[in-house]
């Protein structure tokens, strides 16, 4: 699976990118038909500490899955997004079996 990471208004360090690669890569355990993942990291200009946003769009043949979460750290937001995508992948696989 091809994982593309874009960071908006800042430069993501190697440690964060490696963490995201590892987490997103594990999604192939749930569905091996994932073609690519586009990860967007954003810093929101707000007063609250929960200003880090992670968005992931998974490209799957015939469909795209998308999740977006906001948290205090990018790692936490990435964990939440990956968990949300796991649920979507399971629903998608059930739908495929039902056809």
OpenMM code with the backbone's topology and positions (N, CA, C; nanometers):
from openmm import Vec3, app, unit

residues = "UNK UNK UNK UNK UNK UNK UNK UNK UNK UNK UNK UNK UNK UNK UNK UNK UNK UNK UNK UNK UNK UNK UNK UNK UNK UNK UNK UNK UNK UNK UNK UNK UNK UNK UNK UNK UNK UNK UNK UNK UNK UNK UNK UNK UNK UNK UNK UNK UNK UNK UNK UNK UNK UNK UNK UNK UNK UNK UNK UNK UNK UNK UNK UNK UNK UNK UNK UNK UNK UNK UNK UNK UNK UNK UNK UNK UNK UNK UNK UNK UNK UNK UNK UNK UNK UNK UNK UNK UNK UNK UNK UNK UNK UNK UNK UNK UNK UNK UNK".split()
positions = [
    Vec3(0.0848, -0.1180, 0.0000),
    Vec3(0.0000, 0.0000, 0.0000),
    Vec3(0.0894, 0.1244, 0.0000),
    Vec3(0.0512, 0.2193, -0.0813),
    Vec3(0.1236, 0.3454, -0.0912),
    Vec3(0.0660, 0.4455, 0.0093),
    Vec3(0.1493, 0.4952, 0.1013),
    Vec3(0.1041, 0.5918, 0.2014),
    Vec3(0.1696, 0.7271, 0.1722),
    Vec3(0.0856, 0.8288, 0.1491),
    Vec3(0.1354, 0.9630, 0.1211),
    Vec3(0.0968, 1.0540, 0.2371),
    Vec3(0.1976, 1.1194, 0.2965),
    Vec3(0.1731, 1.2049, 0.4127),
    Vec3(0.1960, 1.3509, 0.3745),
    Vec3(0.0943, 1.4340, 0.3963),
    Vec3(0.1037, 1.5785, 0.3730),
    Vec3(0.0857, 1.6497, 0.5061),
    Vec3(0.1779, 1.7379, 0.5392),
    Vec3(0.1606, 1.8179, 0.6601),
    Vec3(0.1399, 1.9633, 0.6175),
    Vec3(0.0331, 2.0225, 0.6688),
    Vec3(-0.0062, 2.1580, 0.6316),
    Vec3(0.0464, 2.2578, 0.7349),
    Vec3(0.1222, 2.3570, 0.6896),
    Vec3(0.1752, 2.4663, 0.7724),
    Vec3(0.2811, 2.4231, 0.8738),
    Vec3(0.3395, 2.3057, 0.8575),
    Vec3(0.4519, 2.2645, 0.9421),
    Vec3(0.5212, 2.1460, 0.8752),
    Vec3(0.6391, 2.1109, 0.9255),
    Vec3(0.7140, 1.9968, 0.8716),
    Vec3(0.7077, 1.8830, 0.9724),
    Vec3(0.6508, 1.7694, 0.9308),
    Vec3(0.6405, 1.6537, 1.0203),
    Vec3(0.7782, 1.5891, 1.0342),
    Vec3(0.8153, 1.5521, 1.1564),
    Vec3(0.9450, 1.4872, 1.1750),
    Vec3(0.9390, 1.3392, 1.1369),
    Vec3(1.0551, 1.2799, 1.1220),
    Vec3(1.0644, 1.1402, 1.0758),
    Vec3(0.9945, 1.0431, 1.1711),
    Vec3(1.0051, 1.0723, 1.3003),
    Vec3(0.9435, 0.9850, 1.4007),
    Vec3(0.7913, 0.9797, 1.3827),
    Vec3(0.7303, 1.0966, 1.3606),
    Vec3(0.5852, 1.1041, 1.3396),
    Vec3(0.5472, 1.0326, 1.2098),
    Vec3(0.6240, 1.0555, 1.1034),
    Vec3(0.5948, 0.9909, 0.9755),
    Vec3(0.6072, 0.8392, 0.9863),
    Vec3(0.7089, 0.7907, 1.0580),
    Vec3(0.7271, 0.6468, 1.0769),
    Vec3(0.6102, 0.5883, 1.1563),
    Vec3(0.5656, 0.6612, 1.2581),
    Vec3(0.4521, 0.6177, 1.3395),
    Vec3(0.3263, 0.6040, 1.2529),
    Vec3(0.3023, 0.7044, 1.1685),
    Vec3(0.1840, 0.7029, 1.0816),
    Vec3(0.1932, 0.5893, 0.9799),
    Vec3(0.3112, 0.5720, 0.9195),
    Vec3(0.3318, 0.4634, 0.8227),
    Vec3(0.2980, 0.3279, 0.8868),
    Vec3(0.3466, 0.3090, 1.0093),
    Vec3(0.3241, 0.1820, 1.0792),
    Vec3(0.1750, 0.1611, 1.1082),
    Vec3(0.1103, 0.2627, 1.1637),
    Vec3(-0.0318, 0.2520, 1.1997),
    Vec3(-0.1197, 0.2281, 1.0770),
    Vec3(-0.0974, 0.3075, 0.9714),
    Vec3(-0.1794, 0.2962, 0.8510),
    Vec3(-0.1497, 0.1636, 0.7803),
    Vec3(-0.0247, 0.1218, 0.7836),
    Vec3(0.0142, -0.0052, 0.7224),
    Vec3(-0.0582, -0.1241, 0.7836),
    Vec3(-0.0903, -0.1153, 0.9116),
    Vec3(-0.1596, -0.2251, 0.9797),
    Vec3(-0.3032, -0.2435, 0.9307),
    Vec3(-0.3582, -0.1428, 0.8624),
    Vec3(-0.4952, -0.1550, 0.8114),
    Vec3(-0.5058, -0.2657, 0.7061),
    Vec3(-0.3934, -0.3019, 0.6440),
    Vec3(-0.3976, -0.4081, 0.5425),
    Vec3(-0.4283, -0.5439, 0.6062),
    Vec3(-0.4132, -0.5556, 0.7371),
    Vec3(-0.4520, -0.6792, 0.8070),
    Vec3(-0.6031, -0.7013, 0.7968),
    Vec3(-0.6776, -0.5918, 0.7902),
    Vec3(-0.8224, -0.5996, 0.7878),
    Vec3(-0.8782, -0.6119, 0.6464),
    Vec3(-0.8045, -0.5538, 0.5499),
    Vec3(-0.8485, -0.5604, 0.4104),
    Vec3(-0.7262, -0.5409, 0.3219),
    Vec3(-0.6944, -0.6431, 0.2428),
    Vec3(-0.5717, -0.6344, 0.1632),
    Vec3(-0.5920, -0.5653, 0.0290),
    Vec3(-0.7128, -0.5180, 0.0002),
    Vec3(-0.7395, -0.4503, -0.1264),
    Vec3(-0.7177, -0.2998, -0.1222),
    Vec3(-0.6569, -0.2491, -0.0148),
    Vec3(-0.6334, -0.1056, -0.0038),
    Vec3(-0.5218, -0.0670, -0.1013),
    Vec3(-0.5515, 0.0271, -0.1906),
    Vec3(-0.4546, 0.0685, -0.2917),
    Vec3(-0.3572, 0.1715, -0.2348),
    Vec3(-0.4131, 0.2772, -0.1729),
    Vec3(-0.3278, 0.3824, -0.1183),
    Vec3(-0.3976, 0.4532, -0.0029),
    Vec3(-0.3179, 0.5278, 0.0713),
    Vec3(-0.3704, 0.6073, 0.1822),
    Vec3(-0.3127, 0.7471, 0.1723),
    Vec3(-0.4005, 0.8469, 0.1742),
    Vec3(-0.3574, 0.9865, 0.1777),
    Vec3(-0.3794, 1.0380, 0.3191),
    Vec3(-0.2706, 1.0777, 0.3841),
    Vec3(-0.2776, 1.1271, 0.5218),
    Vec3(-0.2504, 1.2773, 0.5194),
    Vec3(-0.3401, 1.3538, 0.5814),
    Vec3(-0.3218, 1.4988, 0.5899),
    Vec3(-0.3152, 1.5371, 0.7374),
    Vec3(-0.2065, 1.6031, 0.7742),
    Vec3(-0.1869, 1.6501, 0.9105),
    Vec3(-0.2017, 1.8021, 0.9100),
    Vec3(-0.2869, 1.8526, 0.9989),
    Vec3(-0.3098, 1.9978, 1.0045),
    Vec3(-0.2949, 2.0478, 1.1476),
    Vec3(-0.2433, 2.1689, 1.1582),
    Vec3(-0.2415, 2.2401, 1.2860),
    Vec3(-0.3464, 2.3490, 1.2771),
    Vec3(-0.4421, 2.3481, 1.3678),
    Vec3(-0.5466, 2.4489, 1.3660),
    Vec3(-0.5062, 2.5640, 1.4582),
    Vec3(-0.5300, 2.6848, 1.4147),
    Vec3(-0.4944, 2.8018, 1.4951),
    Vec3(-0.6042, 2.8334, 1.5956),
    Vec3(-0.6075, 2.7574, 1.7026),
    Vec3(-0.7053, 2.7829, 1.8082),
    Vec3(-0.6334, 2.7898, 1.9425),
    Vec3(-0.7045, 2.8374, 2.0431),
    Vec3(-0.6481, 2.8498, 2.1770),
    Vec3(-0.6444, 2.7151, 2.2497),
    Vec3(-0.7278, 2.6206, 2.2054),
    Vec3(-0.7368, 2.4927, 2.2759),
    Vec3(-0.6161, 2.4046, 2.2454),
    Vec3(-0.5786, 2.3184, 2.3409),
    Vec3(-0.4659, 2.2281, 2.3163),
    Vec3(-0.4980, 2.1199, 2.2119),
    Vec3(-0.6260, 2.0926, 2.1908),
    Vec3(-0.6656, 1.9912, 2.0935),
    Vec3(-0.6738, 2.0533, 1.9541),
    Vec3(-0.5565, 2.0917, 1.9002),
    Vec3(-0.5556, 2.1617, 1.7726),
    Vec3(-0.4869, 2.0829, 1.6618),
    Vec3(-0.4598, 1.9548, 1.6862),
    Vec3(-0.3948, 1.8729, 1.5836),
    Vec3(-0.4992, 1.7846, 1.5157),
    Vec3(-0.5028, 1.7907, 1.3818),
    Vec3(-0.6030, 1.7179, 1.3050),
    Vec3(-0.5338, 1.6185, 1.2127),
    Vec3(-0.5819, 1.4957, 1.2133),
    Vec3(-0.5343, 1.3944, 1.1205),
    Vec3(-0.6520, 1.3496, 1.0351),
    Vec3(-0.6328, 1.3532, 0.9032),
    Vec3(-0.7335, 1.3049, 0.8091),
    Vec3(-0.6694, 1.1946, 0.7266),
    Vec3(-0.7428, 1.0857, 0.7056),
    Vec3(-0.6925, 0.9775, 0.6213),
    Vec3(-0.8002, 0.9384, 0.5209),
    Vec3(-0.7602, 0.9305, 0.3950),
    Vec3(-0.8492, 0.8823, 0.2901),
    Vec3(-0.7873, 0.7549, 0.2331),
    Vec3(-0.8595, 0.6450, 0.2446),
    Vec3(-0.8131, 0.5177, 0.1902),
    Vec3(-0.8762, 0.4954, 0.0535),
    Vec3(-0.7948, 0.4629, -0.0445),
    Vec3(-0.8463, 0.4308, -0.1771),
    Vec3(-0.8614, 0.2798, -0.1876),
    Vec3(-0.9854, 0.2376, -0.2068),
    Vec3(-1.0192, 0.0964, -0.2214),
    Vec3(-1.0925, 0.0829, -0.3538),
    Vec3(-1.0625, -0.0206, -0.4324),
    Vec3(-1.1314, -0.0340, -0.5614),
    Vec3(-1.2832, -0.0239, -0.5458),
    Vec3(-1.3429, 0.0714, -0.6157),
    Vec3(-1.4871, 0.0890, -0.6111),
    Vec3(-1.5361, 0.1771, -0.4983),
    Vec3(-1.4449, 0.2226, -0.4125),
    Vec3(-1.4891, 0.3005, -0.2973),
    Vec3(-1.3712, 0.3743, -0.2342),
    Vec3(-1.3992, 0.4812, -0.1622),
    Vec3(-1.2992, 0.5505, -0.0808),
    Vec3(-1.3532, 0.5585, 0.0608),
    Vec3(-1.2671, 0.5345, 0.1576),
    Vec3(-1.3054, 0.5473, 0.2978),
    Vec3(-1.2320, 0.6677, 0.3543),
    Vec3(-1.3009, 0.7450, 0.4397),
    Vec3(-1.2436, 0.8695, 0.4911),
    Vec3(-1.2749, 0.8836, 0.6394),
    Vec3(-1.1760, 0.9333, 0.7137),
    Vec3(-1.1978, 0.9643, 0.8550),
    Vec3(-1.1121, 1.0840, 0.8925),
    Vec3(-1.1630, 1.1634, 0.9873),
    Vec3(-1.0932, 1.2834, 1.0337),
    Vec3(-1.1126, 1.2937, 1.1837),
    Vec3(-1.0033, 1.3134, 1.2565),
    Vec3(-1.0117, 1.3282, 1.4023),
    Vec3(-0.9216, 1.4411, 1.4490),
    Vec3(-0.9608, 1.5020, 1.5607),
    Vec3(-0.8859, 1.6129, 1.6194),
    Vec3(-0.8478, 1.5750, 1.7615),
    Vec3(-0.7225, 1.6043, 1.7993),
    Vec3(-0.6761, 1.5653, 1.9311),
    Vec3(-0.5615, 1.6549, 1.9787),
    Vec3(-0.5055, 1.6217, 2.0978),
    Vec3(-0.3945, 1.6994, 2.1531),
    Vec3(-0.2627, 1.6712, 2.0810),
    Vec3(-0.2467, 1.5460, 2.0351),
    Vec3(-0.1241, 1.5091, 1.9632),
    Vec3(-0.1611, 1.4415, 1.8318),
    Vec3(-0.0688, 1.4467, 1.7364),
    Vec3(-0.0942, 1.3810, 1.6087),
    Vec3(-0.1006, 1.2294, 1.6254),
    Vec3(-0.0216, 1.1757, 1.7193),
    Vec3(-0.0230, 1.0313, 1.7432),
    Vec3(-0.1605, 0.9864, 1.7924),
    Vec3(-0.2159, 1.0622, 1.8865),
    Vec3(-0.3481, 1.0308, 1.9412),
    Vec3(-0.4557, 1.0412, 1.8320),
    Vec3(-0.4482, 1.1484, 1.7532),
    Vec3(-0.5451, 1.1677, 1.6453),
    Vec3(-0.5326, 1.0564, 1.5415),
    Vec3(-0.4093, 1.0151, 1.5111),
    Vec3(-0.3865, 0.9069, 1.4144),
    Vec3(-0.4452, 0.7760, 1.4660),
    Vec3(-0.4243, 0.7472, 1.5953),
    Vec3(-0.4830, 0.6260, 1.6544),
    Vec3(-0.6347, 0.6266, 1.6386),
    Vec3(-0.6976, 0.7398, 1.6668),
    Vec3(-0.8434, 0.7505, 1.6583),
    Vec3(-0.8922, 0.7336, 1.5146),
    Vec3(-0.8196, 0.7939, 1.4199),
    Vec3(-0.8581, 0.7830, 1.2787),
    Vec3(-0.8448, 0.6384, 1.2316),
    Vec3(-0.7353, 0.5732, 1.2673),
    Vec3(-0.7144, 0.4338, 1.2269),
    Vec3(-0.8240, 0.3443, 1.2852),
    Vec3(-0.8612, 0.3693, 1.4109),
    Vec3(-0.9699, 0.2913, 1.4723),
    Vec3(-1.1013, 0.3134, 1.3976),
    Vec3(-1.1299, 0.4377, 1.3599),
    Vec3(-1.2532, 0.4684, 1.2860),
    Vec3(-1.2512, 0.3993, 1.1493),
    Vec3(-1.1352, 0.3973, 1.0859),
    Vec3(-1.1242, 0.3323, 0.9549),
    Vec3(-1.1377, 0.1808, 0.9656),
    Vec3(-1.0909, 0.1229, 1.0763),
    Vec3(-1.1084, -0.0221, 1.0969),
    Vec3(-1.2565, -0.0572, 1.0952),
    Vec3(-1.3370, 0.0241, 1.1637),
    Vec3(-1.4820, 0.0013, 1.1683),
    Vec3(-1.5403, 0.0126, 1.0275),
    Vec3(-1.4985, 0.1161, 0.9524),
    Vec3(-1.5487, 0.1345, 0.8164),
    Vec3(-1.5085, 0.0180, 0.7265),
    Vec3(-1.3848, -0.0310, 0.7426),
    Vec3(-1.3375, -0.1437, 0.6606),
    Vec3(-1.4210, -0.2680, 0.6898),
    Vec3(-1.4484, -0.2929, 0.8176),
    Vec3(-1.5295, -0.4104, 0.8541),
    Vec3(-1.6695, -0.4006, 0.7937),
    Vec3(-1.7303, -0.2812, 0.7995),
    Vec3(-1.8627, -0.2620, 0.7396),
    Vec3(-1.8573, -0.2822, 0.5890),
    Vec3(-1.7514, -0.2308, 0.5267),
    Vec3(-1.7348, -0.2434, 0.3808),
    Vec3(-1.7222, -0.3909, 0.3416),
    Vec3(-1.6435, -0.4667, 0.4210),
    Vec3(-1.6260, -0.6095, 0.3907),
    Vec3(-1.7576, -0.6864, 0.4077),
    Vec3(-1.8356, -0.6497, 0.5096),
    Vec3(-1.9662, -0.7135, 0.5286),
    Vec3(-2.0572, -0.6851, 0.4109),
    Vec3(-2.0514, -0.5624, 0.3613),
    Vec3(-2.1333, -0.5235, 0.2460),
    Vec3(-2.0908, -0.6041, 0.1221),
    Vec3(-1.9596, -0.6225, 0.1047),
    Vec3(-1.9104, -0.7013, -0.0085),
    Vec3(-1.9586, -0.8461, -0.0010),
    Vec3(-1.9546, -0.9016, 0.1207),
    Vec3(-1.9993, -1.0413, 0.1376),
    Vec3(-2.1481, -1.0558, 0.1107),
    Vec3(-2.2215, -0.9498, 0.1448),
    Vec3(-2.3668, -0.9530, 0.1277),
    Vec3(-2.4120, -0.9471, -0.0173),
    Vec3(-2.3235, -0.9021, -0.1067),
    Vec3(-2.3624, -0.8887, -0.2479),
    Vec3(-2.3655, -1.0220, -0.3198),
] * unit.nanometer
topology = app.Topology()
chain = topology.addChain("A")
for resn in residues:
    res = topology.addResidue(resn, chain)
    for name in ("N", "CA", "C"):
        topology.addAtom(name, app.Element.getBySymbol(name[0]), res)
